[in-house]
Amino acid sequence: MGYPTKYNRGLGYKYNYFGSDTYGHDLKVFGDTTGKYMFWDASADTLYLVGTLSLDGTFAADNIALADAETLTFGTGSDVVMQWDGTNLIIAAAADDSIIEFGDSATTQKSFDMKWYANEASGASYLYFDAGGNFIYTTGVDLQFKDSDLLIFGTGAGQAGDVTMTFNGTNFVVASVAASTAYLLGAASYVFNVTHHGTYTVGVNDTGYDVKFFGDTAGKYMLWDASEDILSVVGQITQGVSGTPVVNDTASTKFFQQYTDCGALSGESIGTYIRHYVTGASGSGIALRAFGTVSDVIAVDARGAHISLNFASTGTVTGSGQALTTTLHIANQATQTGHLSAITTEIYSDGADSDPAGSTLSCIRMSNAGSAKDDVDDDCAAIHFDAGWTVGDGNMIAVKAAAAAPNVTNSIRIRLPDGSAAYLYAGTTPLTA
């Protein structure tokens, strides 16, 4: 007979069996709807359900297999349904905003770490939620926000939050809900060295914002004051330093350029305004110092400073025009003891060879230059005195008695090195021998 127990079938009180251990039978139980059934595949040790499984109580099973499009339903009102539709696993809720919880929110929480694998082989890429560390990280996985999707920071309500970041299809926008929210990049002990490529714009045309850069010394900073349209520097403005100048060997280089244009119909405009206050009791100061150095080369021309006033083809002045005006402003006080002058010219000699043969030295050199210089000879004077310096004793132009040749009538008072007065001829007729 072989295996007599192989074909056993038993029906009894509280216990029914088909076959025996290791010798099972397929069992198929049909429902009232076409194509619906429950099937026990003995050779695969698998129970298939083509229909609905409804549970009210405890259910324990080693393996459950549902066919395509079959559903696993939870809740007395079919509140949640799970289904594999042949392509996707679908978890559907009957009510909107239903919640799926992972873990237990007890006083001592019971949590799950969660790991979603991506496309790399052998689990090399994934998204990971570390419940113990309270953070999410990715390995080999990129996060993408589509146009106008928000990354929200802060505890503010809903999508507003406190700060949002988004790309609106044209611009990357970082926006705050509250006015004047502080934006900090780096920390006091952990700084970022930032390299910015592209145009950096603060504000928009006619609506600006203050920008302030601090130095390492207390009270030193650079400030763009938007409301005043003024850039202020409390510190030094330096281009290069002594011994390490800014180098540019390009011909006709202008290291500092300032081009200004004022179309005001009244008032005086000033291209560059400098006012330096000497506030130390024993100190000294210079409002403007220009220093040109001819290095160890043979240069063609060199100047410490060159100041020009020129006119466009139809430009004129109805008052006065000067290439250089110097003003010595003397306060009304009787304690002044220094040597005062509107202009001081100085030749500084290092030694006996400072005046080599072939060179000429002068404190002031006057020249009449230009391609049409002969046309202005009759009206061009080396020195012109305004009416304030009248002819007479006690003035710069003094009257002197006529004398034998040379006939000195008027003269210009000068001061000699020993402090005594002397006079230069300033008559209206040439000197005669």
C-alpha positions in Angstrom: 0.0 0.0 0.0 3.0 2.4 0.3 2.3 5.3 2.6 -1.1 4.7 4.2 -1.0 8.1 6.0 -0.4 9.9 2.7 -4.0 10.0 1.8 -5.4 10.5 5.3 -8.4 12.8 5.7 -9.8 13.4 9.1 -12.9 15.3 10.3 -13.3 15.4 14.1 -14.3 17.6 17.1 -12.3 20.9 17.0 -9.8 19.4 14.6 -9.8 18.6 10.8 -6.9 17.6 8.7 -6.1 16.6 5.2 -3.0 14.5 4.7 -0.2 14.4 7.3 3.0 16.2 8.2 5.1 16.6 5.1 2.3 15.0 3.0 -0.2 17.7 2.2 -3.1 18.2 -0.2 -4.0 21.2 -2.4 -7.3 22.7 -1.2 -9.4 25.1 -3.2 -12.5 26.7 -1.7 -14.7 28.8 -4.1 -16.8 31.8 -3.4 -20.1 32.9 -4.9 -18.5 35.4 -7.3 -16.8 34.2 -10.5 -13.1 34.0 -10.1 -13.1 34.3 -6.3 -11.6 31.6 -4.2 -9.2 30.6 -1.4 -6.5 28.2 -2.5 -3.9 26.3 -0.4 -1.0 25.2 -2.6 0.5 22.3 -0.6 3.6 22.0 -2.8 4.4 25.8 -2.4 3.2 25.9 1.3 1.3 29.0 0.3 -2.3 30.2 0.9 -3.7 32.3 -1.9 -6.8 34.5 -1.3 -8.6 35.8 -4.4 -11.3 37.8 -2.6 -11.4 39.7 0.7 -9.9 38.8 4.1 -11.9 40.2 7.0 -10.4 40.0 10.5 -11.9 40.9 13.9 -9.4 39.8 16.5 -5.9 38.4 16.5 -4.4 36.9 13.4 -1.1 35.0 13.3 0.4 33.7 10.2 3.9 33.0 8.9 3.3 34.0 5.3 0.3 35.7 3.5 0.2 36.1 -0.3 -2.4 38.2 -2.0 -2.8 38.1 -5.8 -2.7 41.2 -8.1 -5.4 43.8 -7.4 -6.5 42.0 -4.2 -6.9 44.2 -1.1 -6.0 44.1 2.5 -8.6 46.2 4.3 -8.3 47.8 7.8 -10.9 49.5 10.0 -14.6 48.9 10.5 -15.5 51.3 7.8 -12.9 50.1 5.3 -10.8 53.0 6.5 -7.5 51.9 5.0 -6.9 49.6 2.0 -3.6 48.1 0.8 -3.3 46.7 -2.7 -0.6 45.6 -5.1 -2.1 46.5 -8.5 0.5 44.6 -10.5 2.9 47.5 -10.7 2.6 49.6 -7.6 1.9 49.1 -3.9 -1.0 51.4 -3.0 -2.1 52.4 0.5 -5.3 54.3 0.3 -7.3 56.0 3.1 -11.0 56.7 3.2 -10.6 60.0 5.0 -8.3 62.9 4.0 -5.2 63.6 6.2 -5.1 60.2 7.7 -1.8 59.5 9.5 0.6 56.6 9.1 2.7 56.2 12.3 6.0 54.3 12.5 7.0 53.3 16.1 5.3 54.1 19.4 4.9 57.5 20.9 5.1 56.3 24.5 6.9 58.2 27.2 9.9 56.1 26.2 9.5 56.2 22.5 9.9 53.0 20.4 11.2 54.1 17.0 12.3 52.7 13.7 15.3 53.7 11.6 14.1 53.7 8.0 16.1 53.1 4.9 14.9 53.6 1.3 17.3 52.1 -1.3 18.0 53.8 -4.6 19.4 52.7 -7.9 23.1 51.9 -7.0 24.1 48.2 -6.8 24.6 46.4 -3.5 22.7 49.1 -1.5 25.3 51.8 -2.2 22.7 54.6 -2.5 19.8 55.2 -0.1 17.8 57.7 1.9 18.1 57.1 5.6 16.2 58.2 8.7 18.2 57.8 11.8 15.7 57.8 14.6 18.3 57.6 17.4 20.2 60.5 16.0 17.1 62.5 15.0 18.2 63.3 11.5 17.8 62.3 7.9 20.7 61.9 5.5 21.3 60.6 2.0 24.0 58.5 0.4 24.3 58.8 -3.4 20.8 60.3 -3.6 19.9 63.8 -4.7 17.1 65.9 -3.4 15.2 68.0 -5.9 12.6 70.7 -5.4 10.6 71.7 -8.5 9.8 75.3 -9.5 8.0 77.2 -6.8 8.3 74.3 -4.3 9.3 75.6 -0.8 11.9 74.6 1.7 10.5 75.9 5.0 12.3 76.8 8.2 10.8 77.8 11.6 7.8 77.1 13.6 5.5 79.6 11.9 2.1 78.3 10.8 1.7 76.2 7.7 3.6 76.9 4.5 4.6 80.4 5.8 7.0 79.1 8.5 9.5 81.8 9.4 11.9 81.6 6.4 11.3 80.0 3.0 13.7 79.1 0.1 12.5 78.4 -3.4 13.3 78.7 -7.1 10.4 80.4 -8.8 11.5 79.5 -12.3 13.6 82.6 -12.7 15.2 83.6 -9.4 16.3 81.8 -6.3 14.4 83.4 -3.4 15.1 83.3 0.3 12.2 85.1 2.0 11.4 85.8 5.6 7.9 86.3 7.1 9.0 88.9 9.7 10.6 92.2 8.7 14.4 92.7 9.3 15.0 89.0 10.0 18.7 88.4 10.5 20.6 86.2 8.0 23.8 84.9 9.4 26.4 83.0 7.4 28.9 81.2 9.6 29.5 81.7 13.3 32.0 83.5 15.5 34.4 80.5 15.7 33.4 78.8 12.4 33.5 81.1 9.5 32.9 80.6 5.7 35.4 81.8 3.2 32.9 82.8 0.4 33.7 83.1 -3.3 30.9 84.7 -5.2 30.6 84.4 -9.0 28.2 86.7 -10.9 26.5 90.0 -10.1 25.8 90.7 -6.5 22.9 93.2 -6.1 21.5 94.6 -2.8 18.1 96.1 -3.2 16.6 97.5 -6.4 16.8 100.8 -8.2 15.7 103.7 -5.8 15.1 101.2 -2.9 18.4 100.3 -1.3 19.7 98.9 2.0 22.6 99.7 4.3 25.7 97.4 3.9 28.3 97.4 6.6 31.7 95.7 6.7 33.6 95.5 10.0 37.3 95.5 10.5 39.4 93.7 13.2 39.8 96.9 15.2 36.9 98.1 17.3 35.0 101.0 15.7 36.5 100.5 12.2 34.1 99.7 9.4 33.0 100.5 5.9 29.3 101.5 5.5 27.1 102.1 2.5 24.4 104.3 4.0 21.5 103.8 1.5 19.3 106.6 2.9 22.1 109.1 2.6 23.6 107.6 -0.6 27.0 107.8 1.0 29.9 105.4 1.3 31.7 106.0 4.6 35.1 104.4 5.7 36.1 104.6 9.3 39.7 103.4 8.8 42.0 103.6 5.9 41.5 103.5 2.1 44.7 101.9 0.7 45.7 100.6 -2.7 48.9 98.7 -2.1 51.3 99.3 0.8 54.8 100.6 1.1 57.2 98.0 -0.3 54.4 96.1 -2.0 52.7 98.5 -4.4 49.9 97.5 -6.8 51.7 96.5 -10.1 50.3 97.0 -13.5 52.7 97.3 -16.4 50.1 98.1 -19.0 50.8 101.4 -20.9 48.7 104.4 -20.0 47.3 102.7 -16.9 45.2 104.9 -14.5 45.4 103.2 -11.1 42.6 105.3 -9.7 39.9 106.8 -11.9 37.1 109.1 -11.0 34.9 110.6 -13.7 32.1 112.8 -12.4 29.4 114.9 -14.1 27.2 117.5 -12.4 24.5 119.3 -14.4 23.2 121.6 -11.6 22.3 125.1 -12.8 23.5 126.7 -9.6 25.8 126.1 -6.7 29.3 124.7 -6.7 30.0 121.1 -7.4 33.2 119.4 -6.1 34.7 116.3 -7.7 36.7 115.3 -4.7 36.4 116.9 -1.2 38.9 116.3 1.5 39.0 117.9 4.9 41.5 116.6 7.4 41.3 117.8 11.1 44.5 117.9 13.1 43.3 117.3 16.7 46.5 116.3 18.5 47.9 119.2 20.5 51.5 118.5 19.3 50.6 116.8 16.1 50.9 117.7 12.4 48.9 116.8 9.4 48.6 117.0 5.6 45.2 117.0 4.0 46.6 115.8 0.6 50.0 114.3 -0.1 51.1 113.2 -3.6 54.4 111.5 -4.0 56.0 110.4 -7.3 59.2 108.3 -7.4 61.4 107.6 -10.3 62.8 104.1 -9.6 66.2 103.0 -10.8 65.3 103.7 -14.5 65.8 106.6 -16.9 62.3 108.1 -17.3 61.4 110.8 -19.9 59.1 112.9 -17.7 58.0 112.6 -14.1 55.7 114.8 -11.9 54.7 114.7 -8.3 51.3 116.1 -9.3 49.7 117.5 -12.4 46.6 119.6 -12.2 44.8 120.9 -15.3 41.7 122.9 -16.1 40.5 122.6 -19.7 37.5 123.7 -21.7 35.4 122.0 -24.3 35.1 123.6 -27.7 32.3 126.0 -26.6 33.0 126.0 -22.9 33.6 129.4 -21.2 33.5 131.0 -17.8 32.2 134.4 -17.0 34.1 134.7 -13.7 37.5 133.2 -13.3 39.1 129.9 -14.2 42.3 128.5 -12.5 44.1 125.3 -12.9 45.2 125.6 -9.3 43.9 127.8 -6.4 45.5 127.7 -3.0 44.0 129.5 0.0 45.7 130.2 3.3 42.8 130.9 5.7 44.1 132.7 8.8 41.9 132.9 11.9 41.4 136.2 13.7 43.7 135.4 16.6 47.0 137.0 17.8 48.8 133.9 19.0 50.0 132.7 15.6 53.8 132.3 15.5 54.5 130.0 12.6 55.7 130.7 9.0 52.6 131.0 6.9 52.3 130.9 3.1 49.6 130.1 0.5 52.2 128.1 -1.5 55.6 126.7 -0.4 57.9 125.2 -3.0 60.9 123.1 -1.9 63.9 121.5 -3.5 65.2 118.7 -1.3 68.8 117.7 -2.0 70.4 114.5 -0.7 74.0 115.6 -1.3 76.6 117.4 -3.4 75.7 115.5 -6.5 72.0 116.4 -6.3 72.7 119.2 -8.9 74.9 117.4 -11.5 76.2 119.2 -14.5 73.6 119.3 -17.3 70.6 119.6 -15.0 68.7 122.8 -14.0 66.8 123.3 -10.8 64.1 125.8 -10.1 61.4 126.2 -7.4 59.0 127.4 -10.0 59.2 126.9 -13.8 56.8 128.7 -16.0 56.1 127.7 -19.6 53.7 128.6 -22.4 52.9 125.3 -24.2 50.5 124.2 -26.9 50.4 124.1 -30.6 49.1 127.8 -30.8 51.1 129.3 -28.0 52.2 132.3 -30.2 48.6 133.4 -30.4 48.4 134.1 -26.7 51.8 135.8 -26.1 50.4 139.3 -26.0 47.8 138.4 -23.3 49.7 135.8 -21.4 51.5 136.9 -18.3 53.7 134.8 -16.0 52.1 136.3 -12.9 48.8 138.2 -12.7 47.9 140.1 -9.5 44.2 140.8 -8.7 43.1 144.2 -7.7 43.5 143.3 -4.0 47.3 143.8 -4.4 47.3 147.5 -5.2 50.3 149.7 -5.9 51.6 151.5 -2.9 53.8 151.2 0.2 52.9 148.3 2.4 51.4 146.2 -0.4 53.0 143.4 -2.4 53.6 145.9 -5.3 55.3 148.9 -3.8 56.0 152.3 -5.3 59.7 153.2 -5.5 61.2 156.5 -6.4 62.5 156.8 -9.9 66.3 156.2 -10.1 69.0 156.2 -12.6 69.0 153.4 -15.1 67.7 150.8 -14.6 64.7 153.0 -13.9 62.9 151.0 -11.1 59.5 152.5 -10.5 57.3 149.7 -9.2 58.6 146.5 -7.6 57.5 143.2 -6.1 58.4 142.7 -2.5 60.1 139.4 -1.7 61.6 137.9 1.5 65.3 137.0 1.5 66.7 134.0 3.4 67.9 136.3 6.2 64.4 137.7 6.6 65.2 141.1 5.0 63.0 142.6 2.3 64.0 142.9 -1.3 62.3 144.0 -4.4 61.8 142.7 -8.0 61.2 145.2 -10.8 57.6 145.5 -11.8 57.5 148.5 -14.0 55.4 149.0 -17.1 58.4 149.7 -19.3 61.3 147.4 -19.9 64.5 147.9 -17.9 67.2 149.9 -19.7 70.9 149.2 -19.3 
